[in-house]
Every structure is written in structure tokens, then in C-alpha cells.
Amino acid sequence: MIGRAKSIFFLVFLLTCSMNVFANHDSNEVYDGTINSFRWLKTPLSVNHVTVKDEHGENVSISQFNGKIVLLNLWASWCKPCITELPALDRLQNRMNRSDFVILAVTIDEDINAAKAVFSDKLKLKGLGFYRESAEVLGQDFPVDVLPTSIIIDRQGQAMGLLRSNINWDEERTDLLINLLVSGSSTTSLILDQEQHSQIQ
């Protein structure tokens, strides 16, 4: 019941922040191809209960990463924008090289072999670990209607922000954002920065 309530609250946030969680993100959501497209939650929501499976099929809980800033990226082998940005996410993980920051790239593929073929054989990703979970399971807590989707999770296992599209993870602003999050910048400050950015534009 608690998990269901949290899912409902998360959905309500998305409806108010992103206009319509099931809308076409190209026409209804602010998107400029950069980290400025992140939508920040005014009140972070716990996702500690969420679990995914690692490459061996073992359950891994978000709570196991408490103490780290987590970038949860949802992707699929049939999603071209996902495949485009995965190498950049791999480079980001290698570039940051921090013990308190981790990228969890989670495929929602039903065909796990196809996902592994793309992840390891085609893209040859080395910095990222391979994780998977069904869209049905992840959809209880996160929107999975648009891929890729990225969620920033704080050190307490709380979702802070959401991005529903691919962006350029290689740009300098990405590193600045991650460093700000790791240094302890609050969601409030990120929201204010975002509002000021919108007013300038």
C-alpha cells in the first residue's frame, strides 16, 4: 500500500511538472537537448523499494546505493535515441570516476539477449554495469512511455529529477551538474536555477 501511494504521488508530480506524463514529449515538454531539460521535484520521493536485476539475474535494490548520487537511465535495444546516448553515459561514468556517483543503465527489453548484444557486443560499454527489469515492474514507479528516461536519485534514495529524452551527456554542463549534486546542492536551488533560466529565455 505504501509503495502504491508513493507511485501515485510520483505520478501526480509528473502530471503537474511535465504537463502530461503520457504526452508526446517533443511537443508538450520543455526540451533543449541538454541537462536543462531535467524537471526537478520540489519534494523528493523515496524509491528505495525499487529493485532491478543485474547481469546475473540477482535482485539489486536502489537502497543498496544509498550514500551515492544515482543516475538511473531506462533504455531498450530497439530505441535508437537510447543507443545513441549509452556510449556518452559510459564516458560520463568513466570521466567522473567517483565512488559517490553511479549510473544505473537499466534495459526494459523482453529479449535480454538482444539487449546484451547491443550493450556488450555492439557498443562495447565498459564503465556501465548491465541491469534489467520489465517495463511492467518499473512502470509502477517511473514513467516508461518515453525512452530514454533518466532519473536523478539522491544519497537517501529519493528521486530528485526526471528527464524524458536523450541529451548530450558529453557537454561540460553535465559534469557541472553532477558535481553540484555530489557536493550536496538541494532540489530547491536547482528549481530556482531552472526557473531563472526559463525567464532569461
Residue pairs with C-beta under 8 A, 6 or more apart in sequence:
3 49
3 140
3 141
4 140
6 45
6 46
6 47
6 49
6 141
7 140
7 141
9 45
10 45
10 141
10 142
10 159
11 21
11 143
13 41
13 43
13 45
14 21
14 39
14 143
14 162
15 21
17 39
17 41
17 162
18 25
18 28
18 29
18 39
18 162
18 164
19 28
19 29
20 28
21 143
21 145
22 143
22 145
23 29
25 31
25 146
25 164
25 165
29 37
29 39
29 164
29 165
30 37
30 39
30 198
31 37
31 165
33 165
33 167
33 168
34 167
34 168
34 171
34 173
35 163
35 167
35 171
35 173
35 174
35 177
36 173
36 194
36 197
37 163
37 165
37 167
38 150
38 152
38 161
38 162
38 163
38 177
38 190
38 194
39 161
39 162
39 163
40 160
40 161
40 187
40 190
40 191
40 194
41 159
41 160
41 161
41 162
41 187
42 187
42 188
42 191
43 187
44 154
44 156
44 158
44 159
44 160
44 187
45 158
45 159
46 156
46 157
46 158
46 159
47 62
47 141
47 142
47 151
47 153
47 157
47 158
47 159
48 61
48 62
48 63
48 66
48 156
48 157
48 158
49 61
49 62
49 63
49 141
50 61
50 62
50 138
50 141
50 142
51 59
51 60
51 61
51 62
51 133
52 59
52 60
52 104
52 106
52 131
52 132
52 133
52 138
53 59
53 60
53 131
53 132
53 133
54 60
54 129
54 130
54 131
55 116
55 129
55 130
55 131
60 131
62 70
62 72
62 153
62 157
63 157
65 102
65 104
65 153
65 157
66 155
66 156
66 157
67 100
67 155
68 99
68 100
68 101
68 102
68 155
69 100
69 101
69 102
69 152
69 153
69 154
69 155
69 178
69 181
69 182
70 101
70 102
70 103
70 104
70 152
70 153
71 89
71 92
71 101
71 102
71 103
71 104
71 150
71 151
71 152
71 153
71 178
72 104
72 106
72 142
72 150
72 151
72 152
72 153
73 85
73 86
73 89
73 103
73 104
73 105
73 106
73 148
73 149
73 150
74 106
74 107
74 108
74 138
74 142
74 144
74 147
74 148
74 149
74 150
74 151
75 82
75 83
75 86
75 105
75 106
75 107
75 108
75 147
75 148
76 82
76 107
76 108
76 109
76 115
76 147
77 83
77 107
77 109
77 111
77 114
77 115
77 117
77 118
77 119
78 109
78 114
79 147
79 148
81 147
81 148
81 165
81 166
82 147
82 148
82 166
83 118
83 122
83 123
84 166
85 148
85 166
85 167
85 169
86 105
86 119
86 123
86 125
86 128
87 123
87 125
88 168
88 169
88 170
89 103
89 105
89 128
89 169
90 123
90 125
90 126
90 127
90 128
91 127
91 169
91 170
92 103
92 169
92 170
92 174
92 175
92 178
93 102
93 103
93 127
93 128
94 126
94 127
95 175
96 175
96 178
98 182
100 155
100 182
101 178
101 181
101 182
103 127
103 128
104 129
104 131
105 119
105 125
105 128
105 129
105 130
105 131
106 131
106 132
106 133
106 138
107 115
107 119
107 130
107 131
107 132
108 132
108 133
108 134
108 135
108 138
108 144
108 147
109 115
109 132
110 134
112 132
115 130
115 132
116 130
119 125
119 128
119 130
120 130
135 144
138 144
142 149
142 151
143 149
143 162
143 164
146 164
146 165
148 165
148 166
149 162
149 163
149 164
150 162
150 163
151 159
151 161
151 162
151 163
152 159
152 160
152 161
152 162
152 181
153 159
153 160
154 160
154 181
160 181
160 187
160 190
161 187
161 190
167 174
168 174
180 190
